Amino acid sequence: MKFLSVNRRMFALLAVIVPLLALLIYVALRSGPLAPISVTVTTVTNRSIAPVLFGIGTVAARYTYKIGPTYAGRVKRLDAHVGDRVKAGQVLGEMEPVDLDDRVRSQESAFKRAEATLREAEARQSFAQTQARRYEQLFAARATSEEIFTTKRQELQIADASQSAAREELARARSDQGALVAQRANLRLIAPVSGLVAARNADPGTTVVAGQSVVEVIDPASLWINVRFDQLRVSVLSAGLAVQIVLRSQDGRRFGGRVLRVEPIADAVTEEILAKVTFDALPKRLPPVGELAEVTVTLSALPALPVVPNASVQRVDGRLGVWLIEDDKPRFAPVKVGATDLDGLVQIISGLKAGQSVVVYSQRALGTRSRVKIVEQLDEVSP
């Protein structure tokens, strides 16, 4: 009887433990760490896509005019401020002349003195020429000696040399005076073109050296974008291709443009190709120089090949590939990818064929022994 009582208690305990253990195993296999991994899948299809190139650039001015003095001095006044629109020939400011006005007046006096010296030399040359002709006639008539005739010819030669020296001195004085006048005119800072004042690098009273920029003027109509593209994807990039430009300050609006040129020098550090992109029509509200811009180049459509969403392409153990679903089991298939379009589709050059099922998103990282469950949408995608 005691043995039967013990068996009844054991059976009762087992009747409770076995269902609980079965429930625990069921929960672990369905919702615990051993549960199937939820995945979304798509079917590989053959499609023709239009690949795109995407690059980041900055707005720049094609023409920038740096206006400054031709010799060291102090800024006397500046009438232009950043943001002002100026016209060609407009005076933007002036440098302090210091002693330049006195030097101009001194050179004017030197020029007048050289003119007087030339007139005196011309008069001496004319007199010496007359005397030389007179004594030549007298010598021919044997009315004077050869010594006096030779002296008068020598005086004529000296007068001719003095006249040439006076002319050279007058030309030198004229050149020096013109240089000083031009230098005095260069004290005025004049806009060479119509444009926009982009920078003011000095204020009145500041001493600047020759060639230093005081005011910078840009031509707003010459705005373009310096763009950088990944070297791996620019084999078909060329001048004339249409682009879409998105400026950070324009609320996501797209502006049309074209590739003006591809620079012959690349950036070896960032492994990028540099290109210049121009606007088809400038925005009404001009972007500031230096603003970031996103540039998208749409290329010609390619021949039809298997395509998958770029989210399905992963790198596992250093190999690029996708997870295939075959007989409800995942299998990693290495692939060679091609171009990508704006819809996020990537061409598969080799490794896939149309009709295969490919994992797009998975709840957790997949493995060859993972159990999967296909769903239409994931509640939460783990990184």
Buried (B, 14 or more C-beta within 10 A) or exposed (E): EEEEEEEEEEEEEEEEEEEEEEEEEEEEEEEEEEBBBBBBBBEBEBBEBBBBBBBBBBBBBEEBBBBBBEBEBBBBBBEBEEEBEBEEEBEBBBBBBBEBEEBBEBBBEBBEEBBEBBEEBBEBBEEBBEBBEEBBEBBEEEEBEEEEBEBBBEBBEEBBEBBEEBBEBBEEBBEBBEEBBEBBEBBEBBBEBBBBBBBBBBEEEEEBEEEBBBBBBBBBBBBBBBBBBEBEBBEEBEEEBEBBBBBEBBEEEEBEBBBBBBEEEBEEEEEBBBBBBBBEEBBEEBBEBEBBBBBBBBBEEBEEBBBBBBBBBBEBEEEEBBBBBEEEEBEBBEBEBBBBBEEEBBBBEEBBEEEBBBBBBBBBEBEEEBEBEEBEEBEEEEE
